[in-house]
């Protein structure tokens, strides 16, 4: 059988990345000087887009704060926690 395209649902299917996501979210909150939410709350937003996820976890944040948070989250997820 020949396939032209294979698509994998990576997160949760081939790799359980929840712990890495929660750790990266927690570190990003600490970086921006905000209180990190409980790990359970962080797990609840997995699957949302970044803007929506940050707003759900930190609704009082400004646009600038969310931008810096996302920048720090990506650093922790991609660089600090290994790739």
C-alpha positions in Angstrom: 0.0 0.0 0.0 1.4 3.4 -1.0 0.6 6.6 0.9 1.1 10.1 -0.4 0.5 11.7 3.0 0.4 10.4 6.6 -0.9 12.6 9.4 -0.3 11.9 13.1 -2.0 13.4 16.1 1.3 13.8 17.9 0.2 15.2 21.3 -1.3 12.5 23.4 -1.1 9.9 20.7 2.6 9.4 20.0 3.9 11.4 22.9 2.4 12.5 26.2 3.6 16.1 26.4 1.3 17.3 29.2 4.0 17.3 31.8 6.3 19.4 29.5 3.5 21.8 28.7 2.6 22.3 32.4 6.3 22.8 33.3 6.8 25.3 30.5 3.6 27.2 31.5 4.7 27.3 35.1 8.2 28.5 34.2 6.8 31.2 31.9 4.5 32.5 34.6 7.5 32.7 37.0 9.5 34.5 34.3 6.9 37.3 33.9 6.4 37.6 37.7 2.9 36.2 37.8 1.6 33.4 40.1 1.5 30.1 38.2 -1.9 28.4 38.3 -2.2 24.9 39.7 -1.0 22.1 37.4 -4.6 20.9 36.9 -5.7 24.3 35.5 -2.7 24.2 33.1 -3.7 20.7 31.9 -7.3 22.0 31.3 -6.1 24.4 28.6 -4.1 21.9 26.6 -5.5 22.0 23.0 -6.4 25.7 23.0 -4.5 28.2 20.9 -1.8 30.1 22.9 -3.7 33.4 23.1 -6.8 31.7 24.2 -5.0 29.5 26.7 -3.1 32.4 28.3 -6.2 34.5 28.6 -8.0 31.5 30.2 -5.2 31.1 32.8 -4.4 34.9 33.2 -7.6 36.9 32.3 -6.3 40.1 33.9 -3.2 40.2 31.7 -2.6 42.8 29.1 -1.9 42.2 25.4 1.8 43.0 26.1 2.0 40.7 29.1 0.4 37.8 27.0 2.9 38.4 24.3 5.9 38.3 26.7 4.4 35.2 28.4 4.0 33.4 25.0 7.6 34.3 24.2 8.8 32.8 27.5 6.6 29.8 27.2 8.0 29.0 23.7 11.5 29.4 25.1 10.9 26.9 27.9 9.0 24.4 25.7 11.4 24.5 22.8 14.8 25.4 24.3 15.0 25.0 28.1 13.2 21.7 28.2 15.0 20.2 25.2 13.9 19.5 21.7 
